[in-house]
């Protein structure tokens, strides 16, 4: 397939370029050029020309922390459900994602991991990049809505069994740096290429520094489910803010993190160090009731899901495109907001040829208007959405 999107404002994952065109050929980006050059260019007969009418052209969105979507996900995980999740995410502009698993029994984790691996390569929407394990080696005092019986002391043998079940497809893993034996686990995971993230942690500042020394340089849903900053112990939050080598995820729904804290984040972190995630639960964009997430009934109220039994925030109902819109509302330039959703996760997760609109990169591309309504989505060589 060959097509050229023109008359658009290109957000290439680095900067913004007005009045530009992008040529896509056989699943790759062939060229990016000005509208003036487009008008002068002679195209082959098999190139489809699409006028985007001044809309934004950006890389496909990448969600590295998402549990489920539209009734499917890693809860009661099945290959078919993960593939439906892939299809539905593609309709919302996501072209790559990491299905994120809460901890459970070893048997259930192994079963779910194998179901996800079987789905890889069969996607009809967003590509499954690999698995994000949110635990089981996390702090019992910072569970959020995770169940205490699923938390596990550091166990290298268990980690090896999970890795074997994944056939090498665990991409990132949330851990608590303060746990006994974490250094050995971290070194083993880094040898496997797993990106370690500090999260669900009650780490002291010194624990966080020790974690960085072992290669833990990314943070899970920053500000949430982690030790807060104190003037005598900066904790996990302080460590992320103080150390420039640390990068962080953040949920931009305006509920999990107060919008004004995004102003602090922009002052303390460069635009390359922030990753937009949804942390979305299975009932996100799902209609009807009752709704369930991680085996418990939840209700949607005040912009996110709450556990019905005790009203604790259970998780996000955010979509990536609305997250981009919110970042802009919170003060991010639109080019930086897109970078947080594309180039940054691709770089931090070591995804090759993704996250930027650069010749030779994969043709994962979205088009959206000033109201953040998606008009076009392409993943590889497949057009998933086209209302232009």
N, C-alpha and C positions, 0 to 999 in steps of 0.2 A: 504494500500500500504506500502511495505517495500523496502527500497533501501539503498545502501551504496555508497557514493561518496568517492573515495580514490585517493591517489597519488596527493594530492593537498596541497596548502599553505592556511591554515585556518586563516581568519581574523574574529575573533569571536565577534567583537564589542568592545573589550578591548585591545587585543594585537594580534600579528602575531605568528603563529605556523607553522613551515615548516614540510613538509612530513607527513601530517596527513590525517585522514579519519573521516567521520561523518556518523553515522547510523540514518536513519529517519524511524520512525515507526508510521503509522496511524495518520499522521498529527502532530507528535511531534518529537523533537530531543531526541533520545534514548541514544546516546553516542557519544563522541568525543575522538579519540585515535590516537596513532602514526601509521605510515605505517608499522612499525615493528610488532606491535600488529595485524594489519590487516592481515599480511601474516601468522600469527600464528593462527588466529581466525577461528573457524569452524562456518560457517553461515548456517542457515536453508535454505531449498530448495526454499522457496518463497521470499528470499531476492534478489533483483536485484543489481548486482555489476556494478558500473560505474567508469571507469578510467577517471579522469579529466586531465591527462597528464601534471601535474605540474601547472595547472591554479589556480587562487585564488578562494577560497570558502568563501562566506561572507553572512551575514544576508540579507534578502530582504530589498530593499531601502524604506524609509518612507518619503513621501513629505507632509509636514504639511501646505504648502502654494502654492496652484496651482489652477488657474482659469479654465484652459481647456487644451485640447490636441487633436490634429488631427481632428479639426473641431467640437469637442463636448466639453461641459463644462457647467459652471454656467451662461453663456450668453444665454438668451432665454432658460432657464433651463427646461429640460424634464427628466423624469425617464429613458427613453430609451437612451437619449444622455449621461447621467451620467453612465449608464451601458456600453455603448460603450467606454466611456473614461476609465472606469475600465479595460475593456478587453485590450485596446491598451496600457495602462500604464504597464500592466503585461508583455507585450512583450518587454518592455524596462527595466525590472528588478525592477519595483516598485511593492511592495506587499501590501502596505497600504498607504492611502492618505486622506487628509482632503479637500474636494471640498471647494474652497474659493470664497465667494460672495462679490462683490462690493455692496455698498448700492444702493437702488433704492426706489421707493415708497413703503409704507408699504404693500399695496396689492400685489405688485410684489414680495417683499421679502418673504412674507408669502407663496405665491404660489410656489416660487422656493424652499424654505425650505422643503415644503411638498413633492415636486417632488424628492428631494434628499433622504428624509427619506423613501419614497416608494421604492427606489432603494436598500436600505440597506438590506443585506441578500440574494440578487439575483445576486451578482457579479460573473463574470466568470474570473476575473483577479485580480487586486489590490482590497483589502478590503477597503470599505468606513468606516473610523473610526469615522467620525462625521464631523460637519460643522465648518469652520473657517469664521467668520463674519469680514470682513475688513471694519469696520464702522458699523453703520452710525455716531457714536459719535466720530468724528475726527475733526481736525482743518481745517477751510476753507482756511487758508493760506498755508497749506501743502498738497494740494490735489493730486499732481502728475497728473494723467489723470482722476481722479475721477470727476464726475460732481458736481458743487457747489450746485445745487438744491436738491441733494440727502443727503447732510450733515445735521445732526440733533443735536439740543441741547440735553443734557442728559435728557432722559425721561424714568423713571422706569416703567411706565405702558406699554410703547411701548416695552421695553425689556422683560417684562413678556409675552406679546402677541407673540413675536418672539420665546421665550423659549417654550411656549405652543405649537406653530406650529411645533417646532423641536422634540417634545416628549422627551425632555431631551438630544438631540443629538448635541447641540452646544458644541464643544470641546474647541475652542480657539477664542479669539476676540481681534481685534486691536482697541485701544482707544487712545485718546489724554489725558494724565493725567491732563492737565491744565484746562480742561473744568469745568465750575461750576456744582456742583452736582456729580462730578466723584467719590468722596469717597463713597457716598451712593451706587452708581452703582457698584463700585468695590466690596464692601462688600457683596452686594446681589449676584453678579456673583460668587464670591469665595465660597459662601455657596452652590451654584449649582455645584461647581467643574469645572467651566470654567477657563481656563488659560488665563489671561489677558496679552496683549502685548502692549507696548508703540510704537506707530507708527502713521504716518501722523500727527505729533505733532510739535507744535511750543513752547514746554514746556521750561521754564527756568530751570536752575539747581535745584532750590528749588522746583519747580513743580514736577520734577522727583523724588526728595527725598520724597516728600509727597506721590507720587504715590507708591513708594516702601513701605512706611508705611502702605498703604492700600492694599498691596499684588500684585502690578504690578512689576513682576521681569523678564519679558522676553521682547525682543524688536523685532519689525517687520522690515524686510529687513534693517539691520543696515547700517548706513550712509545715506540711501536714505529716502527722504521725512520726515526729522526731523531736529530740530534746531541744528546747527553746534557748534563746540567748539570755544569759545572766552576766552581770558585770564581773563576777568572780569565776564563772565557768561559761564561756561562750557557747558551749554545746554544739550540736550538729548544725543548727542554723547559723551560728556565728562562724563556724569553721568554713562553711560554704561561702559566706560573704567575705571572710578575711582572705582566703587563699584563692588566688587567681587561677590556679591550675584546676580548680573544681568547676565542673559544669553541672547544670541542674535541669530536671524536668519541672514543669509547672502546669497546673490545671487552671485554665483561664475562663472559668465559668462565672467569676465574680462572687462565688459563694465559698469555695474552698480556700480562697485567698482574697483578702480585701483588695479592691481595685487600686487603692492608693499605694499598696505595697509593691505594685508593679513599677511605680515611679522610683522607689528605693532600689529595686532590682536593676533597673536601667542605669542607675548611677553607679552601681557597684559591679555589675557584670557587663562585659561587652556583648554586642548583638550576636557574637559567635558562640556564646556560652549558655544560651537559654534554649530549651527544647519544649515546644508546645506538645502536650499530650492531652488526651481526653480522660483516661482512666474510666471510660464509659462502661456501664453495666449492661447486662443482657437486655433489660427492657427499654433501653434507649431507643427512641423513635418507634416504640412498639405501642399499638393501640389495644384497648380492652383492659380488663381487670379480672381477677387479681394479677399482680405483677410479682415476679420472684427474681432474686439475685443471690447467688452463692447459697442456695438452698433455703432462703428465708424470704418471707413476704415483705415487699417494700411498697412505699407510696411516694408519688412525685409531689413535692411541695417546695415552694420557695426556690425553684431553679435547680433542685437536685433530688436524688432519691434518699428517703429516710427509712430505716428499719421500722416496720410497723410495731414490733413488740416493745421498743423502748425509745423510739424517735431519734436514735443516733443516726447521724449522716452515714448512709450506706455507700454512696459513691455518686459519680457524675452522670449526667445525662447530656453531656456536651458532644457536639460534632466538631470535627476539625475546622470546617469552613466557618462555623460560628465562633470557634476559638480564635481564628485569624481576625475576624471582625471585632471581637472583644479586645484583643491586643491593641488594635488600632484605636478603639474607644478609650483604652487605658493609657494612651499616649505614645504607642510605638509607631514609627513611620511604617507605611504599608510594606516597604521593601524589607524591613527588619522582621515584621510579623510573618511574612512568607518565609524568610530565612529560618525562623524558629520552627517552622512546620515542614521544612524540606531539606535544605542544605545542611543544617546543624545535626538533625538526627542521622542523616546519611553519613556524615563525617564521623560522628562519635561512635556509631555502630559499625563503621568500616564497610559500608555498602559502596560497592564500586559502580561508577558510571550512573549514579542516581542523585537526585536532589537539586540539580542545577540544569538550566537550559544552555548547554554548551555543546558544540559540535562533537559528535562521537558518543555522547551520553544517551541513555535509553530515552525513548520518546514517551515518557510519562508526563503528560501535559494536561492542565486544566485551563478553562476560560471562564471567568466570572465577571459580572457587571458591578457597577458602583454600589448596588444593594447586596452584594455578595451572593447573588443567585447564580448557580452553576449553569453554564450554557453549553459546555463541551468538556468531555473527559476522555482522554486516550491513555491506555496502558499498554506499553509495548507496541504491538501492531494491531491492537483492537480498539475501536471506538466504542466507548461504553455509554456516552451521553452525547447527543448532538441536537440542540434546539436552535441553532443559529440559522 
